[in-house]
Amino acid sequence: MLPRMFALRSAPRTNGSRAQSPLVWRAMCAIDRALVRTVGRIEITGEFPPSLLGRPVLLTANHIGMFDPMVVLAACRQMGIYPRYMLTAGLLDAPVLGYFLRAAGHLRVDRGKSNIAGAFDRAVDNLRTAQVPLLLYPEGRVSRDPGLWPERGKTGAARMALQGNVPVVTISQWGAHEAVYWGTETVSTFADIKPLLMSFLRAVRNRPVFKVHFGPVVNLSDLSAGKPGDAFRAHSRIMRQITTNLIPLRPTEPNEPHFHDPTRPLDSISPWRPK
């Protein structure tokens, strides 16, 4: 049986993590909110537990498109929270943008490098004492499942939650995949950028609805970092909650999305897809 549709409501505005966030990040979040409003309309359901404001929290979200980090960030801002991201070295080292992202306090991760373990330990240490949430995508990439259901993902977020002993709040989202095409792995000429620009302009004209749902805290109280298999059990609970809360956000698209992105690879099958 599918869960009932969540009632839409206006998300509360709170001081939340605003005071703990650098001014440059608050300014970037305000710009992001204006951009999301320009492209489409955002609908938020659920809530971020008030008791977790100002405390270490791990936010985990499904990844459906290139624009969804902007949508999730706008939803978080409306909830009164200003999360940090774990970002690749390429973004943090980029001219201009990288400077502002580093000033905003985001965490660095060098994918495929030998220091990845050190980055994990630093993230856990930061997470234990953070006054703002840390936001992760457990899938690690935009879903390539034909139905855009969450991919299998990795246990990194679950291991961080268990090792840091911090609560996990899930975010399920739908609609952001209609804003910008997936594109290409690498960009070398304008021909690689053109599909992204054209899809973005169509989205501005069509104004898709971006649905974001904040789920309850995932119950991991019976699991521990040192017990074999518990990291996967925690990961499974996180992914299943994300999927369960995604179902009512896409009631007329249970199998495949209505929106067709010809650039997105379809070479993965979601193990969490509803039966």
C-alpha positions as CSV (number, residue, x, y, z in Angstrom):
1,M,0.0,0.0,0.0
2,L,1.3,3.4,-0.9
3,P,1.6,6.0,1.9
4,R,-0.9,8.8,1.8
5,M,0.1,12.0,0.1
6,F,1.8,14.4,2.4
7,A,-0.2,17.6,3.0
8,L,1.5,20.6,1.6
9,R,2.2,23.5,4.0
10,S,4.3,26.5,4.3
11,A,7.6,25.7,5.9
12,P,8.4,27.6,9.1
13,R,11.1,30.2,9.1
14,T,13.5,29.9,12.0
15,N,16.9,31.3,12.9
16,G,18.1,27.7,12.9
17,S,21.7,27.5,11.7
18,R,21.8,31.0,10.2
19,A,23.9,32.5,12.9
20,Q,26.4,29.6,12.6
21,S,26.8,30.0,8.8
22,P,29.3,32.4,7.2
23,L,27.9,35.5,5.7
24,V,29.2,34.5,2.2
25,W,27.2,31.2,2.4
26,R,24.0,32.9,3.5
27,A,24.4,35.3,0.5
28,M,25.0,32.4,-1.8
29,C,21.9,30.7,-0.4
30,A,19.8,33.8,-1.1
31,I,21.1,33.9,-4.7
32,D,20.3,30.2,-5.0
33,R,16.7,30.8,-3.8
34,A,16.1,33.5,-6.3
35,L,17.5,31.2,-9.1
36,V,15.2,28.3,-8.1
37,R,12.2,30.7,-8.0
38,T,13.1,31.9,-11.5
39,V,13.1,28.4,-12.9
40,G,10.1,26.8,-11.2
41,R,7.9,26.5,-8.2
42,I,9.0,24.7,-5.0
43,E,6.7,22.7,-2.7
44,I,7.9,21.5,0.7
45,T,6.4,18.9,2.9
46,G,7.5,17.4,6.2
47,E,9.7,19.3,8.6
48,F,13.2,19.5,10.0
49,P,12.9,18.6,13.7
50,P,13.1,21.8,15.7
51,S,15.0,19.8,18.4
52,L,17.9,19.3,16.0
53,L,18.5,22.9,15.2
54,G,22.0,23.9,16.2
55,R,23.0,20.3,16.6
56,P,25.1,17.9,14.5
57,V,22.8,16.3,11.8
58,L,23.4,14.3,8.7
59,L,21.0,15.1,5.8
60,T,20.8,12.5,3.1
61,A,19.0,13.1,-0.2
62,N,18.2,11.2,-3.5
63,H,20.0,12.6,-6.6
64,I,17.8,13.0,-9.7
65,G,19.5,15.8,-11.7
66,M,22.1,18.5,-12.1
67,F,19.8,21.1,-10.7
68,D,18.6,19.3,-7.6
69,P,21.4,20.6,-5.3
70,M,20.0,24.1,-5.9
71,V,16.5,22.9,-5.1
72,V,17.5,21.1,-2.0
73,L,19.5,24.1,-0.8
74,A,16.5,26.4,-1.4
75,A,14.2,24.1,0.6
76,C,16.7,23.9,3.5
77,R,17.0,27.7,3.5
78,Q,13.2,27.9,3.7
79,M,13.3,25.5,6.7
80,G,15.8,27.8,8.4
81,I,18.9,25.6,7.9
82,Y,22.1,26.3,5.9
83,P,23.8,22.9,5.4
84,R,27.3,22.3,4.4
85,Y,28.2,19.9,1.5
86,M,31.0,17.5,0.9
87,L,32.4,18.7,-2.4
88,T,34.9,17.4,-4.8
89,A,38.3,19.0,-5.1
90,G,37.4,20.2,-8.6
91,L,34.7,22.5,-7.3
92,L,36.7,23.8,-4.4
93,D,39.7,24.4,-6.6
94,A,37.7,26.2,-9.3
95,P,38.6,29.9,-10.0
96,V,36.3,32.3,-8.2
97,L,33.6,29.8,-7.3
98,G,36.0,27.7,-5.4
99,Y,37.1,30.6,-3.3
100,F,33.6,31.3,-2.1
101,L,32.8,27.7,-1.5
102,R,36.0,27.3,0.7
103,A,35.0,30.5,2.6
104,A,31.6,29.0,3.2
105,G,33.1,26.1,5.1
106,H,32.3,23.1,2.8
107,L,34.2,19.9,3.3
108,R,36.7,18.7,0.7
109,V,36.8,15.1,-0.7
110,D,39.3,14.0,-3.3
111,R,37.7,11.1,-5.1
112,G,40.0,8.3,-6.0
113,K,42.9,9.7,-4.0
114,S,44.8,7.9,-1.3
115,N,43.7,10.6,1.2
116,I,40.0,9.6,1.0
117,A,40.2,7.9,4.4
118,G,41.6,11.0,6.0
119,A,38.8,13.1,4.4
120,F,36.3,10.6,5.9
121,D,37.8,11.0,9.4
122,R,37.9,14.8,9.1
123,A,34.2,14.8,8.1
124,V,33.3,12.6,11.1
125,D,35.2,14.9,13.4
126,N,33.5,18.0,12.0
127,L,30.1,16.3,12.1
128,R,30.4,15.5,15.8
129,T,30.7,19.1,16.7
130,A,28.9,20.9,13.9
131,Q,26.1,23.3,14.5
132,V,24.8,23.1,11.0
133,P,23.8,19.9,9.1
134,L,26.1,18.2,6.6
135,L,24.3,17.2,3.4
136,L,25.3,14.1,1.5
137,Y,24.0,12.1,-1.5
138,P,24.3,8.4,-0.6
139,E,24.0,7.4,-4.3
140,G,27.2,9.3,-5.2
141,R,25.9,10.3,-8.6
142,V,22.7,11.2,-10.4
143,S,20.5,8.1,-10.7
144,R,20.8,6.2,-14.0
145,D,17.8,4.0,-13.2
146,P,15.2,4.3,-16.0
147,G,12.6,5.3,-13.4
148,L,14.9,7.7,-11.6
149,W,14.5,5.6,-8.4
150,P,17.5,5.8,-6.1
151,E,20.6,3.8,-7.0
152,R,22.1,1.2,-4.7
153,G,24.6,3.8,-3.4
154,K,27.4,3.4,-0.9
155,T,27.6,3.1,2.9
156,G,29.7,6.2,3.4
157,A,26.8,8.3,4.8
158,A,25.7,5.5,7.1
159,R,29.2,4.9,8.4
160,M,29.6,8.6,9.2
161,A,26.3,8.6,11.1
162,L,27.2,5.6,13.1
163,Q,30.8,6.6,13.8
164,G,29.8,10.2,14.6
165,N,26.7,9.1,16.6
166,V,24.6,11.7,14.9
167,P,20.9,11.6,13.7
168,V,20.1,11.2,10.0
169,V,17.3,13.1,8.4
170,T,16.3,12.1,4.8
171,I,15.2,14.3,2.0
172,S,13.2,13.0,-0.9
173,Q,12.7,15.1,-4.0
174,W,11.1,15.1,-7.4
175,G,10.9,17.5,-10.3
176,A,14.4,19.0,-10.4
177,H,15.4,16.6,-13.2
178,E,13.1,18.7,-15.5
179,A,15.3,21.9,-15.0
180,V,18.5,20.8,-16.7
181,Y,19.6,17.9,-18.8
182,W,22.1,15.4,-17.4
183,G,24.5,16.4,-20.2
184,T,27.9,14.8,-20.7
185,E,30.7,13.4,-18.5
186,T,33.1,16.1,-19.8
187,V,32.7,19.5,-21.5
188,S,35.1,20.3,-24.3
189,T,33.1,22.4,-26.8
190,F,30.0,24.6,-26.9
191,A,28.1,21.7,-28.4
192,D,28.4,19.9,-25.0
193,I,26.9,22.9,-23.2
194,K,24.1,23.7,-25.7
195,P,21.7,20.9,-24.6
196,L,22.0,22.1,-21.0
197,L,21.3,25.7,-21.9
198,M,18.3,24.8,-24.1
199,S,16.8,22.5,-21.5
200,F,17.3,25.3,-18.8
201,L,15.5,27.9,-21.0
202,R,12.6,25.4,-21.6
203,A,12.3,24.9,-17.9
204,V,12.1,28.7,-17.3
205,R,9.3,28.8,-19.8
206,N,7.5,25.7,-18.5
207,R,8.1,26.3,-14.8
208,P,8.2,22.7,-13.4
209,V,7.2,22.0,-9.8
210,F,10.0,21.0,-7.5
211,K,8.8,18.8,-4.6
212,V,10.9,18.3,-1.6
213,H,10.0,16.2,1.5
214,F,11.8,16.2,4.8
215,G,11.4,12.8,6.5
216,P,11.6,11.9,10.1
217,V,14.8,10.9,11.8
218,V,15.9,7.4,10.7
219,N,16.0,5.0,13.5
220,L,19.5,3.7,13.9
221,S,19.5,3.3,17.6
222,D,20.1,-0.5,17.5
223,L,23.1,-0.2,15.2
224,S,26.7,0.5,16.0
225,A,29.9,1.5,14.0
226,G,31.9,-1.5,15.2
227,K,29.4,-4.3,14.5
228,P,29.9,-6.1,11.2
229,G,27.0,-5.5,8.8
230,D,25.5,-2.6,10.7
231,A,26.8,0.0,8.2
232,F,24.9,-1.7,5.4
233,R,21.8,-2.1,7.6
234,A,21.9,1.6,8.3
235,H,22.4,2.4,4.6
236,S,19.4,0.2,3.7
237,R,17.2,2.0,6.2
238,I,18.2,5.4,4.9
239,M,17.7,4.5,1.3
240,R,14.3,2.8,1.9
241,Q,13.0,5.8,3.8
242,I,14.1,8.1,1.0
243,T,12.3,5.8,-1.5
244,T,9.2,5.4,0.6
245,N,8.8,9.2,0.9
246,L,9.5,9.6,-2.8
247,I,6.5,7.5,-3.8
248,P,3.8,10.1,-3.0
249,L,5.8,12.9,-4.6
250,R,5.4,11.2,-8.0
251,P,1.9,9.5,-7.9
252,T,1.4,9.6,-11.7
253,E,4.9,8.5,-12.5
254,P,5.4,5.1,-10.7
255,N,7.5,3.5,-13.4
256,E,9.3,6.2,-15.5
257,P,9.3,10.0,-15.4
258,H,7.1,11.8,-17.9
259,F,10.0,14.1,-18.7
260,H,12.5,12.6,-21.1
261,D,16.1,13.5,-20.9
262,P,17.9,12.1,-24.0
263,T,21.3,12.7,-22.5
264,R,21.0,10.7,-19.3
265,P,22.5,7.2,-19.3
266,L,20.1,4.4,-18.3
267,D,22.6,1.7,-17.3
268,S,21.6,1.0,-13.6
269,I,18.7,-0.7,-11.9
270,S,17.5,0.5,-8.5
271,P,17.3,-2.2,-5.8
272,W,15.0,0.1,-3.8
273,R,12.4,0.5,-6.5
274,P,8.9,-0.2,-5.1
275,K,7.4,-3.5,-6.0
